[in-house]
């Protein structure tokens, strides 16, 4: 049985040189946020690891049920300029699949009001991030369905998709402001105004995908 709780054959265990979750885990355990941005190991190939849109991690098609393990791996995630996501250690760089964003923002806490409001988000792996100039909120609109997909930058190109209930909390906190001649609904945090969508429909256009 491997670290994800999945039964693994000896053939799987003995694939010499193949990317292996247990080996990666051994390299990163005990570190909070390893300096992955400083590491430049050789690319070792892809691993059958996928992060679904709802934040679930799958290894060889099977969900990884151990949150502690997922949290550890999330600390060595890197989103490179080539648009791909990798697990990075001092000696390995391994490609993985991310369906949308690698994180999911599952909770928001608002303090203060108006321009002094602060919005603190918690991700599904318990990262905490304060929305501000360095951690902006953005909303991408699907050109076909016109449905919004909201995100917040967690760190170093790694974003969290804002979960539906959390986004609706933001809509309830939203106020109107004219931006480049257009009236937009948005939220303040960290001294920044983050547009969520047009004011024209009173927020009805912000129906979550």
C-alpha positions as CSV (number, residue, x, y, z in Angstrom):
1,X,0.0,0.0,0.0
2,X,1.4,3.4,-0.9
3,X,1.2,6.7,1.0
4,X,-2.2,7.5,-0.5
5,X,-3.7,4.3,0.9
6,X,-3.8,2.7,-2.5
7,X,-2.7,-0.9,-3.0
8,X,0.4,-0.9,-5.2
9,X,2.0,-3.9,-6.9
10,X,5.7,-4.7,-6.6
11,X,6.0,-3.9,-10.3
12,X,4.7,-0.4,-9.6
13,X,7.0,0.0,-6.6
14,X,10.1,-1.2,-8.5
15,X,9.9,1.1,-11.6
16,X,13.4,2.4,-11.5
17,X,13.6,6.1,-12.0
18,X,9.9,6.6,-12.3
19,X,8.4,9.6,-10.4
20,X,7.1,8.3,-7.1
21,X,5.0,10.1,-4.5
22,X,6.6,8.4,-1.5
23,X,10.0,9.5,-2.7
24,X,8.8,13.1,-3.1
25,X,7.1,13.0,0.3
26,X,10.4,11.9,2.0
27,X,12.2,14.9,0.4
28,X,9.7,17.6,1.7
29,X,8.4,16.3,5.0
30,X,9.1,18.6,7.9
31,X,9.3,21.8,5.7
32,X,6.5,24.4,5.9
33,X,6.9,26.2,2.6
34,X,10.0,24.9,0.8
35,X,11.7,27.5,-1.5
36,X,10.6,25.9,-4.7
37,X,11.1,29.2,-6.6
38,X,14.9,28.8,-5.9
39,X,15.1,25.2,-7.1
40,X,16.1,24.3,-10.6
41,X,16.2,20.5,-10.9
42,X,16.0,18.6,-14.1
43,X,12.5,17.6,-15.5
44,X,11.9,14.0,-14.6
45,X,8.7,13.4,-16.7
46,X,5.1,13.4,-15.8
47,X,3.3,11.5,-13.1
48,X,-0.4,10.4,-13.2
49,X,-1.4,13.0,-10.6
50,X,-4.4,15.2,-11.3
51,X,-6.0,18.0,-9.3
52,X,-9.7,18.3,-10.1
53,X,-11.7,21.5,-10.2
54,X,-13.2,20.8,-6.8
55,X,-9.7,20.5,-5.3
56,X,-9.6,16.7,-5.1
57,X,-6.2,15.1,-5.8
58,X,-6.1,11.9,-7.8
59,X,-3.2,9.5,-8.1
60,X,-3.5,6.9,-10.8
61,X,-7.2,7.7,-11.0
62,X,-7.8,7.2,-7.2
63,X,-8.6,10.1,-4.9
64,X,-5.9,10.8,-2.3
65,X,-7.9,10.7,1.0
66,X,-5.2,11.8,3.4
67,X,-5.5,15.6,3.8
68,X,-2.1,15.8,5.5
69,X,-0.5,14.2,2.4
70,X,-2.3,16.6,0.0
71,X,-1.2,19.6,2.1
72,X,2.4,18.5,2.0
73,X,2.4,18.0,-1.7
74,X,0.7,21.4,-2.2
75,X,3.7,23.1,-0.6
76,X,5.9,22.1,-3.5
77,X,3.5,23.0,-6.3
78,X,4.9,25.4,-8.9
79,X,3.2,27.0,-11.8
80,X,5.9,27.8,-14.4
81,X,5.9,30.3,-17.2
82,X,5.2,27.5,-19.7
83,X,1.7,27.3,-18.2
84,X,2.2,23.9,-16.6
85,X,2.1,22.8,-13.0
86,X,4.8,20.8,-11.4
87,X,5.8,19.2,-8.1
88,X,9.3,20.5,-7.4
89,X,12.0,19.2,-5.0
90,X,15.7,20.0,-4.9
91,X,16.4,17.0,-7.2
92,X,13.1,16.5,-9.2
93,X,10.7,18.4,-11.3
94,X,7.6,16.4,-12.1
95,X,4.7,17.4,-14.3
96,X,1.1,17.0,-13.1
97,X,-2.4,17.8,-14.4
98,X,-4.5,20.6,-13.0
99,X,-8.0,20.8,-14.4
100,X,-8.6,24.4,-13.4
101,X,-6.8,26.0,-10.4
102,X,-4.6,24.0,-7.9
103,X,-6.4,25.4,-4.9
104,X,-10.1,26.0,-3.9
105,X,-11.0,28.9,-1.6
106,X,-13.6,27.5,0.7
107,X,-14.0,30.3,3.3
108,X,-13.8,34.0,3.5
109,X,-13.7,36.3,6.5
110,X,-14.5,40.0,6.2
111,X,-13.4,42.6,8.7
112,X,-14.0,46.3,8.4
113,X,-16.1,48.1,5.8
114,X,-15.7,50.0,2.7
115,X,-12.1,50.9,1.7
116,X,-10.9,49.6,5.1
117,X,-12.4,46.1,4.5
118,X,-10.1,43.1,4.6
119,X,-11.0,39.8,3.1
120,X,-9.1,36.7,4.3
121,X,-9.5,33.5,2.4
122,X,-8.9,29.9,3.5
123,X,-8.1,27.3,0.9
124,X,-9.0,23.6,1.1
125,X,-5.5,22.9,2.2
126,X,-5.7,25.5,4.9
127,X,-3.6,28.2,3.3
128,X,-4.6,31.7,4.4
129,X,-4.4,34.6,2.0
130,X,-5.4,38.2,2.4
131,X,-6.8,39.8,-0.8
132,X,-4.6,42.8,-1.7
133,X,-2.4,44.2,-4.4
134,X,-0.1,41.2,-4.3
135,X,-3.0,38.7,-4.0
136,X,-5.6,40.0,-6.3
137,X,-9.1,38.7,-7.0
138,X,-10.0,38.3,-10.6
139,X,-13.2,37.1,-12.4
140,X,-12.9,35.4,-15.7
141,X,-16.0,35.3,-17.9
142,X,-16.7,32.3,-20.1
143,X,-17.3,33.9,-23.6
144,X,-19.8,31.2,-24.5
145,X,-21.9,31.0,-21.4
146,X,-21.1,34.4,-19.9
147,X,-20.7,32.7,-16.5
148,X,-18.1,33.9,-14.1
149,X,-15.1,31.9,-12.7
150,X,-13.6,33.8,-9.8
151,X,-10.0,33.4,-8.6
152,X,-7.6,34.7,-6.0
153,X,-3.8,34.6,-6.3
154,X,-2.4,32.5,-3.4
155,X,1.3,32.7,-4.3
156,X,3.8,32.6,-7.2
157,X,1.2,32.2,-10.1
158,X,-0.7,29.6,-8.0
159,X,-4.4,30.6,-7.9
160,X,-7.4,29.3,-5.9
161,X,-10.8,29.0,-7.6
162,X,-13.3,30.7,-5.3
163,X,-16.0,28.2,-4.3
164,X,-19.6,29.0,-5.2
165,X,-20.8,29.8,-1.6
166,X,-17.8,32.0,-1.0
167,X,-18.3,33.9,-4.2
168,X,-21.9,34.6,-3.3
169,X,-20.7,36.0,0.0
170,X,-18.5,38.4,-2.0
171,X,-21.5,39.4,-4.1
172,X,-23.4,40.2,-0.9
173,X,-20.5,42.4,0.2
174,X,-20.1,44.1,-3.1
175,X,-20.6,47.8,-3.7
176,X,-20.9,49.9,-6.9
177,X,-17.9,51.8,-8.3
178,X,-17.2,53.4,-11.6
179,X,-14.1,51.9,-13.3
180,X,-13.0,53.4,-16.6
181,X,-16.5,54.8,-17.2
182,X,-18.3,51.6,-16.4
183,X,-20.3,50.9,-13.2
184,X,-19.1,47.7,-11.7
185,X,-19.9,45.7,-8.6
186,X,-16.9,44.8,-6.6
187,X,-15.3,44.3,-3.2
188,X,-12.6,46.2,-1.3
189,X,-9.7,44.5,0.4
190,X,-6.3,45.6,1.4
191,X,-7.0,49.1,0.0
192,X,-7.8,47.7,-3.5
193,X,-11.1,47.5,-5.3
194,X,-11.7,44.1,-7.1
195,X,-14.5,44.2,-9.7
196,X,-16.8,41.1,-9.7
197,X,-19.0,42.1,-12.7
198,X,-21.3,44.8,-14.1
199,X,-23.8,46.6,-11.9
200,X,-26.4,46.7,-14.7
201,X,-28.3,43.6,-13.5
202,X,-27.9,44.2,-9.8
203,X,-25.6,41.1,-9.5
204,X,-27.8,38.8,-11.5
205,X,-25.1,38.5,-14.2
206,X,-22.8,37.0,-11.5
207,X,-24.5,33.6,-11.5
208,X,-21.7,31.1,-10.8
209,X,-20.8,28.4,-13.3
